[in-house]
Amino acid sequence: MGDKCQATWKPTEEQVDKIILPAMQGIAQQCASHINELQCPPEFIALMLRDIADAFENPSSEGESDCECC
């Protein structure tokens, strides 16, 4: 998502309460489970999450943005 999108879109309180916070909690629980299952350091999962975030911030296909503003 480009800077322009980040500046114009803000979630509603309902979206934060019903979608965003539960999603973040679910992701955190999944990551904790993966740490236990893999017996890996938390830094490994943090690296995975950064790679995922990078893929969203820097899409590989130019011109295929889902955002209408960029």
Summary of the structure (lengths in Angstrom):
residues: 70
radius of gyration: 15.2
end to end distance: 7.9
largest distance: 42.2
contacts: 128
relative contact order: 0.15
helix: 69%
strand: 0%
